[in-house]
Every structure is written in C-alpha cells, then in structure tokens.
Amino acid sequence: MADSYDFIIIGGGTAGLVVASRLSDDEGTSVLVLEAGPDLTMDPRVSVPLFSNKLYGSEVDWQFRTKPQPSLKDRVLGLNQGKGLGGSSAINAQIFVPPTKGEIDAWETLGNPGWNWSSLMGYLTKAYSVPHVAPGAKESLAIEHWPGLNAAGGPVKTSFGDATHPIRRAWFNYFHNKGQAMTQDPFTRSSVGAFSCLASDDADGRRSFSAPAYFGPARHRPNLHVMTGVHVEKILLETNDRGTKAIGVRFNLQGAIATAKANREVILSAGTLQSPKILELSGIGSPEILREHGINVKVDLPGVGQNFHDHPGIYAQFPVNDDVETSDAIVRQEPKALNKAMQEYLDKHSGPLTSLGVYTYAYLPLIGQEQADIEALLVQHNPKNSQHPSIRQEFYDVAYKTMLDSNHPSAAYLTSLGQTNFARDLRNDTIPPPSPGKFLDFVMMLSQPLSRGSVHIASVNPKDPPLIDPGYLSHPFDVEVLARHFLHIKPIVQSPEMSDIVQHPVKSRDPAADLSDLESAKTFMADNVCPMWHLVGTCSMLPREKDGVVDSRLRVYGVEGLRVVDASAIPLVSAGNLQSTVYAFAEKAADLIKTDWKGNSSCRGSSYQV
C-alpha cells in the first residue's frame, strides 16, 4: 500500500463501498478502504439468504448490546451489525423497500438544501435494478394493478422471491378490500398501503449486497486499495492558526500500529454505532465527554453521538395451514428438510434457501378516532409544554405534520414465513427453542419514533465497544402509537382473506400476545419490543446549532477534509427498512464529493509507516 491516498474511507460497509466504487471510477484518484472484518463475498452463510441467521452472534457480527432500557423493564438488547466487506448489507434481512416522502422531505426542512425525496429517489434508481417479471406472473405477485415497474438499473440486484406463494394474494385482497392496497410500484410514488415487496437478491437466489455489487466490479482497479482486518483507532488531525484539518488515519494492522495520510479527505463510514466513537477518540465531540476520558478537545461538537434512534419493532406469530410453505422445518434443523432444500438450491437455485420469506409489506396510518387520539397526544407532548422535552422542537414539528397526514404512515407492517427465535434480554441470553408446526411471523414497527438515545465511548481503548442507549419507548407518545398499531394485527390474521394462510380459529404462538386492549398491549410491548436495526442519527446532518455534526455536504463542522457518509449522518429515519435509503444516501454523497473536488489533481505516495 501507499503512504498516502487522495481519499481514505474508514469502513467497507454498505455506504463505504458505494463511495469507494464511485470515487475510484476516476483512475487518477487513489482510494484506500480500511475494514475491520473479512471479505464475505464467498461466504455461503452470506450468499445463501436463509443462512443469514447463522451470522448473528458470529465472528462477522460486531455483537453490540444496549444499556438496560428502562421503558423495556431494563432489558438489554442485541444490536447485530455486520463486520466485514458489505457491512450490515451482508447480514441483514434483505428487505428492499423505498423510503416515504414525508421523512425524506423533512431532511431538507431541517436545514439540508437539496436533500429531498425527489432527489434521493433519483439516486436510488442508480443503486439497484428492478427484477424481470415473467409474462403472466403479475397476478400471482399481486401486482397486476401496477402500470409497470420503474427503470432502475443499478448494481444491487432485487427480486420478488417466490412468485407463487399465496401470502401475496391474501395480503393484497385484505388491504384492497379495505381501500389500502398500493396500485403502483411504491418506488415510483410515495404513498400508503400494502404491496408485494422486493428483496436484495439476484435471479439465482443469492444475496446481493455492496461487496459483490459495488466492490466486485472495482476490485482490480490499481487506484483502489481495500484492506481487511484493520481496526481504526483515530483520525489524525492537524491544528494551526487556520483551523483543524484531517490529515490521515491511525490504525491497528495485525497488532502493529500504522498510519496512512489523506491528500484530500478522510471519509468516515464506520456506521451509526462506531462513527461517533471514532470521532470522540479523535478529539471531536462534547468537551464534557472527552474530558471525562482524558481526551484533548480538538473540536467542540456536542452533537456527536446524540439523536440516536431506531424503529422499535414487535413480533406476533400465528400457526398457518399445513399446505402453506414456511421455513420452520429448516429453523428446527430437521435433516430431511435441510437436505431437500440444499439439493433444490444446488440443482435449480430455487426453494426455501433462496429467501427469508418476507414477501408482503405495508405503510399504514392510523385513521378515524385513533387519528384524533394521536393528535391529542401530540398536542400534549409538544416540547414547549411537555414533561418529556427529550425531542427537539424541529423533530416534533415534523412528526406533527406527517403523523396527522392520512397519506403518510405511522407504522410499517410486514410478514415473514416462519418463526423467529431470539433472546429478548441479553442479561440471561436465553433463546426460546423452536416450536413444532408452521408459523406466519407478523412484524410491525413504529415508523417515526420520538424517543431518542445516544452512543458514546466507554473508554479510550479503541477496541472497547461504545455505550449504546437507544432509549426505546422512552417517549410516551411512541408507546401509545405502537400499542394502537399492534392491536391491528389480530383483525388482519382473523380476516376471511387470510383464512387460506392462517389457521382459524386464530391463536398466537405466544398466548401473551392474544391482546384486546391498549393496556395489555403496552405491557406486552415492554416485555417484547426489539430493535429493527435501522440505526441512524449519531452524526446528524443538521445545522450546527441544532446539534448537527455534518453540514448538507456531509462535512464535519470545524474540520477540513473530513466527512461522514453512513447512516449515522441521516438525521431522521425513513419509514421502512433502511437498506435502500443508505444506498441512495451514499450515491448522492459520492456525487457531492466528486463535485467538490472536480478539477483537482491527485498525488500518491509509495510506502506506509509502521
């Protein structure tokens, strides 16, 4: 490797590899990517979709955990984050859905010119490719009402998965009869309603993620150097009478300390949980936190690590009819089912291993009296007069506008074909054993939480994980809205439209989930709410006086030559699964960086220091 590069990217995850690929398109620009984990491209646990549950808790998962969550009975929750090329795009659930207009337009309203839904969707079509839909398949996919699919043609491949599974038609029929089915490709126009969703996998049933999609075609470029097994310790800063500048990176390479110099910029893409940690270890952050750990304050930036939020999610699982295909036998590791699935995958690239079984999705608002109820709650919890002023007024104003708009969702619903088993509290690490039978897993998440948390360093040791406090359900408004939405699950599965899928009379896998009133729903949530791993906000793109960390060109305030490009810079989470939003965010960021450096020549070195 050289001793200096035009751009040094910290983190080879979802966003980092997008930026590396786009910047290295210019053969006169040198790019170094530093990634802590391995190259996961050939790992079958990654490439085979249904094997992804084997990755959680493995060597390619950072295995982060939260602080005890007071609103969740002090439970400690696991936050799985990918550790390897591709980052969390290598271990996620592959759900590929678009953001909704309200939150993305709010990014611009919050003080970021040019960051709106129309602009971001243009970059999203640059990131992924729509799947081919065979003639006659529209009806079985329940998309026959769509005029057509958009023309996106980017490197991330997508598919509808099993085009014949009856869950799609049952889902569509229910919501169509309620007047809540989308009648167009949700990527073409933001709206509410139910739809058949995409997954990030290719036509052969292999996961499509940022490593093969973006790094794969660029792998042999002489101007792109990607190093794995590298733990970044800090960003090197130089301060003089003209200000502070990022000049390089210090990292640990197989036990030896090394440095690399940046001729143009350091781009921090370590993710929502580690980008603020690296900033603080480098002397950028709240003076109070830095001094507590004996770190010299280089840049006073109190927003570092703040505004942390995620979608709180809740699961309910229901037995399905015997003829409905699910992944339950594979979850139970039944030899016959495993052997059959493996053979089908090897011979035909088909069968249950090709998908996690997430085929249906919905963006839904509360309506009628429930909408009136949440309006009253929003008025009650206005930060100007609330006893819970933890949310900034600007975010509250966005929530007030969007939550009361019947064309904007307050929750996202999805189904998965097969049971889910995970530890609800890492204090005892007990994972419930798989149950006999077949199940439909119904997942619901709050689309725009008002609860906020933080991520900060635990010590000056770069290897120590940060202190992570998502603050799940810490704002009472979130509890009320989530409980109301959760009570909508049972009527859906009890409906005649779902009778060919779910066993009737309907009963829950967990008897405690058989709820009928708000108070019991709130109790159940305290015991069962879990992360959705859509983590954002800890290095927010906001005005500095509003606890912003980066400006609208993603440049860190007070530091020349330093940007943050990952989900930590997203100031407000989008309504659904975050994957597509991060790809679009990184594509736009790459364009901003290239525009800022247009016409500048590069210079490169020839060695590195150990």
Buried (B, 14 or more C-beta within 10 A) or exposed (E): BBBBBBBBBBBBBBBBBBBBBBBBBBEEBBBBBBBBBBBBBEBEBBBBBBBBBBBEBEEBBBBBBBBBBBBBEEBBBBBBBBBBBBBBBBBBBBBBBBBBBBBBBBBBBBBBEEBBBEBBBEBBBBBBBBBEBEEEBBEBBBBEEBEEBBEBEBBBBBBBBBBEBBBBBBBBBBBBEBEBBBEBBBBBEBBBBBBBBBBBBBEEBBBBBBBBBBBBEBBEBEBBBBBBBBBBBBBBBBEEEEEBBBBBBBBBBEEEEBBBBBBBBBBBBBBBBBBBBBBBBBBBBBBEBBEEBEBEBBBBBBBBBBBBBBBBBBBBBBBBBEEBBBBBBBBBEBEEBBEBBBEBBEEEBBBBBBBBBBBBBBBBBBEEEBBEBBBEBBEBBBBEEBEBEEBBEBBBBBBBBBBBBEBBBBBBBBBBBBBBEBBBBBEEEEEEEBBEBBBBBBBBBBBBBBBBBBBBBEEBEBEEBBBBBBBBBBBBBBBBBBBBBBBBBBEBBBBEBBBBBBBBEBBBBBEEBEBEEBEBBBBBBBBBBBBBBBBBBBBBBBBBEBBBBBBBBBBBBBBBBBBBBBBBBBBBBBBBBBBBBBBBBBBBBBEBBBEEBEEEEBEBBEEBEE
